[in-house]
Amino acid sequence: MMVARTEPGPSDAVLGAPSGAAMDRVIQRRPIWRRRAVIGAGLAAVAIAAVVILRPGGARSLAVDGTHVTIARVTRGQFDDVIAIRGQVTPLRTTYVTTAAGGQVEAIKVEDGARVAPGQALVELSNTALQLDLISREAQITEQLNNLRGLELAQEQTRLVHEREMVEVHYQLKRLTRQRAVVQRAVDSGLSPQLELDDLVDELDYYQRRLTVQTETRTAADRLQRAQLVQMRAAAEQLDKNLDLARKNLDGLKVRAPIGGTLSAFTLEVGQSLAPGDRIAQIDDPDHYKVVASIDEFYLPRVDLGQRADYPLGGTTYHLTVSKIRPQVSNGQFQVELVFAGEAPAAIRRGQTAPLQLQLGQPTEAVIIPNGAFYNDTGGAWVFVVASDHRHAVRRAVKLGRRNPQQIEVLDGLSVDEELVTSPYTNYLDMDRLQLTP
């Protein structure tokens, strides 16, 4: 502690104060951490003042190393109305394989990923209940068919009885007609009595009436029998179909490939139980592919069927066309399907990523600037325009239009041959002016 000493005055002597003790006064010093804080704040203020310069009108300026920014020129040229999209290669056609009848996996005939032919057996199932049901159905259907054929035989026998009756009646009519003529002559000659002729006439009349009734009976019976026969044959055909269906259900225990192609998603195990309609595999078209791509919803009104897309691969550019648009938006994107127009790449495979250039419109003449990272920071609302001396860049509001991976269309705010900063603006978002230092 530092002490300042003073000379005693007269008043001190009068009061009789002790000499020296009352004459010392303590001088307090600031703590060392406070002095360091004040010095640090001053240095920080000086540093900020050296970097950010407040210009007239409140504009904020930042000194930036000119070698750390990218500068591009505004030009007039051809604007290609394309967007870059990424799609996934999938087979053009995929057929799913399901089980028609449930059962237990008894034998697996092929391996996953194999090339299969139409009708080739994939897996065999066992189903005891279905087999017993088929046996029971066969027995029932066989019995019913035998009954129908018995009825058909009975109808045929009835028809033959009617035919015999008709033959007998016709025979009696002919015999009685001839006999009446003979008796008539005998009666006329007085050789036979009139009573004998009357009996013949009555008998002849009886058979004529019997012929009428028999004819009507046979006609009605024939009509009914024909109708019954048609019904019985239709019923027999239906029973045969039912039997064929039962046999087909049993044959469904042998699951076969509906088309030829590459088998995938085939992961069955022996002993596994399957229900009717279970999906067990899929067969992909091995020679034809399509590309499914997701596009930002911003472009939904501009994407249309038939638009062309280019797919550069291995030094060759392949062409595709939009074949299907799925307008449902999910996570800000919608999907399109594109098919190859002409030859597809030979080495293309399912699941492969395909970078595409989708043509939204025809090339046009426009004022353009290179596409850069600045667009993501400003949304195309403003840019830093570089002065002719390249010593500073000033913030300016602009209106930008269409954009492709390399170019951005300028609608307003920039003139041809002007220059702007196209590198990221992440550190300059609050600035109005950039001082470009050499």
C-alpha positions as CSV (number, residue, x, y, z in Angstrom):
1,M,0.0,0.0,0.0
2,M,1.3,3.5,-0.9
3,V,1.0,6.2,1.7
4,A,1.3,10.1,1.2
5,R,2.8,12.0,4.1
6,T,1.9,15.7,4.9
7,E,3.1,18.4,7.3
8,P,1.0,18.9,10.5
9,G,-1.0,22.1,10.6
10,P,-1.8,24.4,13.6
11,S,-5.2,22.9,14.1
12,D,-3.7,19.6,14.6
13,A,-1.6,20.8,17.4
14,V,-4.5,22.5,19.1
15,L,-6.7,19.5,19.0
16,G,-3.8,17.4,20.3
17,A,-4.0,14.8,17.6
18,P,-1.3,12.3,17.6
19,S,1.6,13.2,15.4
20,G,1.8,11.3,11.9
21,A,-1.0,8.7,12.3
22,A,-3.9,10.9,11.2
23,M,-1.9,12.5,8.5
24,D,-1.7,9.3,6.2
25,R,-4.4,8.8,3.3
26,V,-4.9,5.5,1.2
27,I,-4.9,5.8,-2.6
28,Q,-6.9,2.8,-4.3
29,R,-5.7,1.4,-7.7
30,R,-8.0,-0.3,-10.3
31,P,-7.7,-4.1,-10.6
32,I,-5.5,-5.4,-13.4
33,W,-8.4,-7.4,-15.1
34,R,-10.5,-4.2,-15.5
35,R,-7.6,-2.4,-17.2
36,R,-7.1,-5.4,-19.6
37,A,-10.8,-5.5,-20.4
38,V,-10.8,-1.8,-21.3
39,I,-7.7,-2.3,-23.5
40,G,-9.2,-5.3,-25.3
41,A,-12.5,-3.5,-26.0
42,G,-10.5,-0.6,-27.4
43,L,-8.5,-2.9,-29.7
44,A,-11.7,-4.7,-30.9
45,A,-13.3,-1.4,-31.7
46,V,-10.2,-0.4,-33.7
47,A,-10.3,-3.7,-35.6
48,I,-14.0,-3.4,-36.4
49,A,-13.4,0.2,-37.5
50,A,-10.6,-1.0,-39.8
51,V,-12.9,-3.6,-41.4
52,V,-16.3,-2.1,-41.5
53,I,-16.5,1.5,-42.6
54,L,-19.7,3.5,-42.1
55,R,-20.3,5.4,-45.3
56,P,-22.5,8.4,-45.8
57,G,-26.2,7.5,-45.6
58,G,-25.6,4.5,-43.3
59,A,-24.3,2.1,-46.0
60,R,-22.4,-0.9,-44.6
61,S,-19.1,-1.7,-46.2
62,L,-16.8,-4.7,-45.8
63,A,-13.2,-5.1,-47.0
64,V,-12.8,-8.3,-48.9
65,D,-9.7,-9.9,-50.5
66,G,-10.4,-9.6,-54.2
67,T,-8.7,-13.0,-54.8
68,H,-11.3,-14.7,-52.7
69,V,-14.3,-13.8,-54.8
70,T,-15.4,-14.9,-58.3
71,I,-16.4,-12.3,-60.8
72,A,-18.4,-12.9,-64.0
73,R,-19.6,-10.7,-66.8
74,V,-23.1,-10.1,-68.0
75,T,-23.5,-11.2,-71.6
76,R,-26.1,-11.7,-74.3
77,G,-26.3,-15.1,-75.8
78,Q,-28.3,-18.3,-76.2
79,F,-30.1,-19.5,-73.1
80,D,-30.8,-23.2,-73.0
81,D,-34.0,-23.8,-71.1
82,V,-33.0,-27.0,-69.3
83,I,-32.8,-28.2,-65.7
84,A,-30.6,-30.8,-64.2
85,I,-32.4,-33.7,-62.5
86,R,-31.3,-37.0,-61.1
87,G,-33.3,-40.2,-61.6
88,Q,-33.1,-43.8,-60.8
89,V,-33.1,-46.5,-63.4
90,T,-35.9,-49.1,-63.1
91,P,-37.2,-51.8,-65.4
92,L,-39.8,-50.6,-67.9
93,R,-42.1,-53.3,-66.9
94,T,-42.3,-55.2,-63.6
95,T,-44.7,-58.2,-63.1
96,Y,-45.5,-59.3,-59.6
97,V,-45.8,-63.1,-58.9
98,T,-48.5,-64.1,-56.3
99,T,-49.8,-67.4,-55.0
100,A,-53.2,-68.4,-56.4
101,A,-53.6,-71.0,-53.6
102,G,-52.0,-71.0,-50.2
103,G,-49.8,-73.7,-48.9
104,Q,-46.4,-74.7,-47.5
105,V,-43.3,-74.3,-49.6
106,E,-42.2,-77.8,-50.6
107,A,-39.6,-77.2,-53.3
108,I,-37.8,-74.1,-54.7
109,K,-37.0,-74.5,-58.4
110,V,-34.9,-71.4,-59.2
111,E,-32.7,-68.9,-57.4
112,D,-33.2,-65.2,-56.9
113,G,-31.8,-63.1,-59.7
114,A,-32.1,-65.9,-62.3
115,R,-33.4,-65.4,-65.8
116,V,-36.7,-67.2,-66.2
117,A,-38.8,-68.2,-69.2
118,P,-42.6,-67.9,-69.4
119,G,-44.3,-70.8,-67.7
120,Q,-41.1,-71.9,-65.9
121,A,-41.8,-73.4,-62.4
122,L,-40.6,-71.2,-59.6
123,V,-41.8,-73.0,-56.5
124,E,-44.0,-76.0,-55.5
125,L,-46.4,-75.8,-52.6
126,S,-48.3,-78.5,-50.7
127,N,-51.8,-78.2,-49.5
128,T,-53.4,-81.4,-48.1
129,A,-56.8,-79.7,-47.6
130,L,-56.9,-78.6,-51.2
131,Q,-56.0,-82.0,-52.5
132,L,-58.7,-83.7,-50.4
133,D,-61.2,-81.1,-51.5
134,L,-60.4,-81.9,-55.2
135,I,-60.9,-85.6,-54.6
136,S,-64.2,-85.0,-53.0
137,R,-65.2,-82.6,-55.8
138,E,-64.2,-85.1,-58.4
139,A,-66.4,-87.8,-56.8
140,Q,-69.4,-85.5,-56.5
141,I,-69.1,-84.2,-60.0
142,T,-68.6,-87.7,-61.4
143,E,-71.8,-88.9,-59.6
144,Q,-73.7,-85.9,-60.9
145,L,-72.5,-86.5,-64.5
146,N,-73.6,-90.1,-64.3
147,N,-77.0,-89.1,-63.0
148,L,-77.3,-86.6,-65.9
149,R,-76.3,-89.2,-68.4
150,G,-78.8,-91.6,-66.9
151,L,-81.6,-89.1,-67.3
152,E,-80.5,-88.5,-70.9
153,L,-80.7,-92.3,-71.5
154,A,-84.2,-92.5,-69.9
155,Q,-85.4,-89.7,-72.2
156,E,-84.0,-91.5,-75.2
157,Q,-85.8,-94.7,-74.1
158,T,-89.1,-92.7,-73.7
159,R,-88.7,-91.3,-77.1
160,L,-88.2,-94.8,-78.6
161,V,-91.4,-96.0,-76.8
162,H,-93.3,-93.1,-78.4
163,E,-91.9,-94.0,-81.8
164,R,-93.0,-97.6,-81.4
165,E,-96.4,-96.5,-80.4
166,M,-96.6,-94.4,-83.6
167,V,-95.4,-97.3,-85.7
168,E,-98.1,-99.6,-84.2
169,V,-100.9,-97.1,-84.7
170,H,-99.9,-96.5,-88.3
171,Y,-99.8,-100.3,-88.9
172,Q,-103.2,-100.8,-87.4
173,L,-104.7,-98.0,-89.5
174,K,-103.4,-99.5,-92.7
175,R,-104.5,-103.0,-91.8
176,L,-108.0,-101.9,-90.8
177,T,-108.4,-99.7,-93.8
178,R,-107.7,-102.6,-96.2
179,Q,-109.9,-104.9,-94.2
180,R,-112.8,-102.4,-94.2
181,A,-112.7,-102.3,-98.0
182,V,-112.9,-106.1,-98.2
183,V,-115.8,-106.3,-95.7
184,Q,-117.6,-103.5,-97.5
185,R,-117.6,-105.4,-100.7
186,A,-118.7,-108.6,-98.9
187,V,-121.6,-106.6,-97.2
188,D,-122.6,-105.1,-100.5
189,S,-122.7,-108.7,-102.0
190,G,-124.6,-110.0,-99.0
191,L,-121.9,-112.3,-98.0
192,S,-121.1,-110.6,-94.6
193,P,-123.4,-109.0,-92.1
194,Q,-123.5,-105.2,-91.6
195,L,-122.4,-105.7,-87.9
196,E,-119.0,-106.9,-89.0
197,L,-118.5,-103.7,-91.1
198,D,-119.7,-101.5,-88.2
199,D,-117.1,-103.2,-85.8
200,L,-114.3,-102.5,-88.3
201,V,-115.4,-98.9,-88.7
202,D,-115.4,-98.4,-85.0
203,E,-112.0,-99.9,-84.6
204,L,-110.6,-97.8,-87.4
205,D,-112.0,-94.7,-85.8
206,Y,-110.4,-95.7,-82.5
207,Y,-107.0,-95.9,-84.0
208,Q,-107.4,-92.7,-85.9
209,R,-108.2,-90.9,-82.6
210,R,-105.3,-92.8,-80.9
211,L,-103.0,-91.5,-83.7
212,T,-104.1,-87.9,-83.0
213,V,-103.4,-88.3,-79.3
214,Q,-100.2,-90.1,-79.8
215,T,-99.0,-87.5,-82.2
216,E,-99.7,-84.7,-79.7
217,T,-98.1,-86.7,-76.9
218,R,-95.0,-87.3,-78.9
219,T,-94.8,-83.6,-80.0
220,A,-95.1,-82.4,-76.4
221,A,-92.7,-85.0,-75.1
222,D,-90.2,-84.1,-77.8
223,R,-90.4,-80.5,-76.9
224,L,-89.9,-81.1,-73.2
225,Q,-87.2,-83.6,-73.7
226,R,-85.3,-81.2,-76.0
227,A,-85.5,-78.4,-73.4
228,Q,-84.4,-80.8,-70.7
229,L,-81.7,-82.1,-72.8
230,V,-80.3,-78.6,-73.5
231,Q,-80.5,-77.8,-69.7
232,M,-78.8,-81.1,-68.8
233,R,-76.0,-80.6,-71.3
234,A,-75.5,-77.0,-70.0
235,A,-75.4,-78.4,-66.5
236,A,-72.9,-81.0,-67.6
237,E,-70.7,-78.4,-69.2
238,Q,-70.8,-76.3,-66.0
239,L,-69.9,-79.3,-63.9
240,D,-67.0,-80.0,-66.2
241,K,-65.9,-76.4,-65.8
242,N,-66.1,-76.7,-62.1
243,L,-64.0,-79.8,-62.2
244,D,-61.5,-78.0,-64.4
245,L,-61.4,-75.1,-61.9
246,A,-60.8,-77.5,-59.0
247,R,-57.9,-79.1,-60.9
248,K,-56.6,-75.7,-61.8
249,N,-56.6,-74.7,-58.2
250,L,-54.6,-77.8,-57.4
251,D,-52.2,-77.0,-60.3
252,G,-51.8,-73.5,-58.8
253,L,-49.7,-75.1,-56.1
254,K,-47.0,-75.1,-58.8
255,V,-46.2,-71.4,-59.1
256,R,-44.9,-70.5,-62.6
257,A,-43.4,-67.4,-64.1
258,P,-46.2,-65.5,-66.0
259,I,-43.6,-63.8,-68.3
260,G,-39.9,-64.1,-69.1
261,G,-37.4,-61.9,-67.4
262,T,-35.1,-61.4,-64.4
263,L,-36.4,-62.8,-61.1
264,S,-36.0,-60.6,-58.1
265,A,-37.3,-60.2,-54.5
266,F,-37.5,-64.1,-54.4
267,T,-36.7,-64.9,-50.8
268,L,-38.7,-68.0,-49.9
269,E,-37.6,-70.8,-47.6
270,V,-38.6,-74.5,-47.6
271,G,-41.3,-75.0,-45.1
272,Q,-42.6,-71.4,-45.2
273,S,-46.4,-71.0,-45.1
274,L,-48.0,-68.8,-47.7
275,A,-51.6,-67.5,-47.9
276,P,-53.6,-67.1,-51.1
277,G,-52.6,-63.9,-52.9
278,D,-49.2,-63.5,-51.1
279,R,-46.6,-61.7,-53.3
280,I,-43.5,-64.0,-53.5
281,A,-41.4,-62.4,-56.3
282,Q,-41.3,-60.0,-59.2
283,I,-40.0,-60.4,-62.7
284,D,-38.4,-57.4,-64.4
285,D,-38.0,-56.8,-68.1
286,P,-34.3,-57.4,-68.6
287,D,-34.0,-55.5,-71.9
288,H,-36.0,-52.3,-71.5
289,Y,-35.6,-49.6,-68.8
290,K,-37.1,-46.3,-67.7
291,V,-35.9,-43.5,-65.4
292,V,-37.9,-42.3,-62.5
293,A,-36.8,-38.8,-61.4
294,S,-37.9,-36.3,-58.7
295,I,-38.2,-32.6,-59.7
296,D,-38.8,-29.5,-57.6
297,E,-42.4,-28.5,-57.5
298,F,-41.5,-25.1,-58.9
299,Y,-41.2,-26.7,-62.3
300,L,-44.5,-28.6,-62.2
301,P,-46.4,-26.2,-64.5
302,R,-43.5,-26.4,-67.1
303,V,-43.0,-30.1,-67.3
304,D,-45.1,-31.8,-70.0
305,L,-45.4,-35.2,-71.7
306,G,-43.0,-35.8,-74.6
307,Q,-40.3,-33.4,-73.4
308,R,-36.8,-34.5,-74.1
309,A,-34.0,-35.3,-71.7
310,D,-30.4,-36.0,-72.4
311,Y,-28.4,-38.7,-70.5
312,P,-24.6,-38.4,-71.0
313,L,-22.9,-41.7,-70.2
314,G,-19.5,-43.0,-71.3
315,G,-19.0,-40.4,-73.9
316,T,-22.4,-41.0,-75.5
317,T,-25.5,-38.9,-75.0
318,Y,-28.7,-41.0,-74.8
319,H,-32.1,-39.4,-75.3
320,L,-35.3,-39.9,-73.2
321,T,-38.8,-38.5,-73.3
322,V,-41.2,-37.8,-70.5
323,S,-43.8,-40.6,-70.6
324,K,-45.7,-40.1,-67.3
325,I,-46.1,-37.3,-64.8
326,R,-47.2,-37.9,-61.2
327,P,-48.4,-34.5,-60.1
328,Q,-48.7,-35.5,-56.4
329,V,-46.2,-33.3,-54.5
330,S,-44.2,-34.9,-51.6
331,N,-41.5,-33.0,-49.7
332,G,-41.6,-30.3,-52.3
333,Q,-41.0,-32.6,-55.2
334,F,-43.0,-34.5,-57.8
335,Q,-42.0,-37.5,-59.9
336,V,-41.8,-38.1,-63.7
337,E,-41.1,-41.3,-65.7
338,L,-38.9,-41.1,-68.7
339,V,-38.4,-43.8,-71.4
340,F,-35.5,-44.1,-73.8
341,A,-36.1,-42.8,-77.3
342,G,-34.2,-45.3,-79.3
343,E,-31.2,-47.3,-78.0
344,A,-30.6,-47.5,-74.3
345,P,-27.1,-47.9,-72.7
346,A,-25.9,-51.5,-72.8
347,A,-24.4,-51.4,-69.3
348,I,-27.4,-49.9,-67.6
349,R,-28.6,-51.6,-64.5
350,R,-31.6,-51.5,-62.1
351,G,-31.1,-48.9,-59.3
352,Q,-28.4,-47.0,-61.1
353,T,-28.4,-43.2,-60.7
354,A,-28.9,-41.2,-63.9
355,P,-28.0,-37.5,-64.2
356,L,-30.3,-36.0,-66.8
357,Q,-30.7,-32.6,-68.5
358,L,-34.5,-32.0,-69.0
359,Q,-35.3,-29.7,-71.9
360,L,-38.2,-27.4,-70.7
361,G,-38.3,-25.2,-73.8
362,Q,-36.5,-24.2,-77.0
363,P,-33.2,-22.2,-76.8
364,T,-33.8,-18.4,-76.9
365,E,-31.7,-15.2,-77.1
366,A,-31.4,-13.6,-73.7
367,V,-29.2,-11.5,-71.3
368,I,-27.5,-14.1,-69.2
369,I,-25.1,-14.5,-66.3
370,P,-23.3,-17.6,-65.1
371,N,-25.0,-19.7,-62.5
372,G,-23.3,-19.4,-59.2
373,A,-23.5,-20.1,-55.4
374,F,-24.8,-16.5,-54.8
375,Y,-28.2,-17.5,-56.1
376,N,-28.8,-19.8,-53.1
377,D,-27.9,-16.9,-50.7
378,T,-30.1,-14.2,-52.3
379,G,-32.7,-16.1,-54.1
380,G,-31.9,-14.0,-57.2
381,A,-33.3,-10.8,-55.6
382,W,-30.0,-8.9,-55.5
383,V,-26.3,-9.1,-56.4
384,F,-23.1,-7.3,-55.9
385,V,-22.2,-5.4,-59.0
386,V,-18.5,-4.7,-59.5
387,A,-17.3,-1.2,-60.4
388,S,-15.3,-0.6,-63.5
389,D,-12.1,-0.1,-61.4
390,H,-12.6,-3.4,-59.7
391,R,-12.0,-1.8,-56.4
392,H,-15.5,-2.2,-54.9
393,A,-18.8,-3.9,-55.6
394,V,-22.2,-2.4,-54.7
395,R,-25.4,-4.2,-53.8
396,R,-28.1,-3.9,-56.4
397,A,-31.7,-5.3,-56.7
398,V,-32.2,-7.3,-59.8
399,K,-34.9,-9.5,-61.4
400,L,-33.7,-12.9,-62.6
401,G,-35.8,-15.4,-64.6
402,R,-35.1,-18.9,-65.8
403,R,-32.2,-20.9,-64.6
404,N,-30.3,-23.9,-65.9
405,P,-27.2,-25.6,-64.4
406,Q,-24.8,-23.1,-66.2
407,Q,-26.9,-20.0,-66.9
408,I,-29.4,-17.6,-65.3
409,E,-31.6,-15.4,-67.4
410,V,-31.5,-11.6,-66.5
411,L,-34.9,-9.9,-66.8
412,D,-34.0,-6.5,-65.2
413,G,-31.3,-4.7,-63.2
414,L,-28.2,-5.7,-65.1
415,S,-26.8,-4.5,-68.4
416,V,-24.6,-6.3,-70.9
417,D,-20.8,-6.1,-70.0
418,E,-21.4,-5.3,-66.4
419,E,-19.7,-7.6,-63.9
420,L,-20.9,-9.1,-60.7
421,V,-19.7,-11.3,-57.8
422,T,-21.0,-14.9,-58.3
423,S,-19.2,-16.6,-55.4
424,P,-21.1,-17.3,-52.1
425,Y,-22.6,-14.3,-50.3
426,T,-22.8,-16.1,-46.9
427,N,-20.5,-13.6,-45.1
428,Y,-21.9,-10.5,-47.0
429,L,-25.6,-10.8,-46.5
430,D,-25.8,-7.6,-44.3
431,M,-23.4,-5.6,-46.4
432,D,-24.2,-2.9,-49.0
433,R,-20.7,-2.5,-50.4
434,L,-17.6,-4.7,-50.7
435,Q,-14.2,-3.0,-50.8
436,L,-12.1,-5.4,-53.0
437,T,-8.6,-5.3,-51.8
438,P,-5.8,-6.5,-54.1
